[in-house]
Amino acid sequence: QVQLVQSGGGLVQAGGSLRLSCSASGSIFSFNAMGWYRQAPGKQRELVAIIIGGTTNYADSVKGRFTCSRDNDKNTMYLQMNSLKPDDTAVYYCAADLAYGISRKASWGQGTQVTVSS
């Protein structure tokens, strides 16, 4: 199974930017679905952005601020986060699946903390 390794994240002030990366140990070409989730303390994990086929969808809370992209040549997916808000504070996870959606068989990254200070 392909391993996903995340990088990026950290502490940033409100209004700032961060970029998360999700690098795969092998080719991501076959993944039909790749996405980012987040989980804030005391809350359920929620979908942030997902690329299925050639379509990218975003949670309403991040539309216009976050951009999700994938580079098949570099076997990496990115999440560019701009205009960050304290409510964006969470552990962010990347996921990838051969199916056209994130299923129980998906591969997951290790998670990375994003903290936005007010």
N, C-alpha and C positions, 0 to 999 in steps of 0.2 A: 504494500500500500504506500502511496506517495505521502511523504511527511511534509507538513506545512510549518514553516518557521516564521514567526512574526518579528518585526523590528519597528522602531519608531515609538511614538508615544512619549509620555513624560508629563511635566508640569508646565502649564502655560497660563498667561493671564487672559481674562475675558477679552474677546476681540482678536485674539491671536490665531495662529495657524499651526497645524501639525500635519505630517504625512505618515501614515502607517503603510508598511510593506508586508506582504505575505509571500514568501519565497518557497517554492516547491522543490523537493529533492529530485523530481523527475519532470517530465513534460506535463504541462497543464492543457495541452491542446485538446485532449479528450474530455476535459471537464465541461459539461454543458451548463452547469450552474456554479457560480462562484459568488460569494457574498461576505458581507460583514455583519456581525451581530454585536450587541453590547449588553452588559448587565451591570446595573447600578446597585449599590448596597440595598438590600431589602426589596428589590424588584425582580421581576422575571426577565429572562433574557429576551431581547427584542431585536427584530430585524432592522438594520440601518440602511443597507443597500444591497442589491443583488443584481448580478448580470446573468440572464438566462438567454442563451443563444446570443443574439445581437442586441437585446433589449436590456436596458438598465432601469431599475425602479428604486425609488428612495422612500424612506419613511417621511411622512409629512413634516415631521419635526426638523429634518435636516435638508429638505429640498432647497435648492438655491445656495446652500452653504457647503455641502459635501459633494465630492466627485469621486466616483468609483471607476477604476479602469483596470484593464489587464494587458500585460505584454507577454504574448505567447513565446516570443523569441527569448525573453529573459526568465520565463517560467515564474512570473511574479504578478501579483495583483496589488493594487494600491488603493488607499483611501486618503484623498486630500481633504482636509478639514479646515475650513476657513470660518471666520467670524464665530469662533467658539464661544460657547456660553457655559456657565457653571452647570447647567442641566445636562451638558454633554459628558460630565464626569462619569466614568464607568470603566469596567474592564472590557476591552474590545477583542472580539474573536473573529478570525477568518474561517471560512468553510468552503469546501469544494466537493462537488458531486458529479458523477457521470450522468446521473439522471437530470431531467429538466426541472430541478428543484432540489432543495436540501433535504435529504431523507436521513433515515437512521444509519445508512451506510456511508454518510458523508465523512470526509476527512476534516479534521479541525486543527487550527493552530493552538498554541499554548496560552494565548491571551496576553494582552499588554495593557497596562494601566494608563489611562488618560485622565489627568486631573486639571480642571479649569478653575482658576481662582478668580474671585470677583474683585 
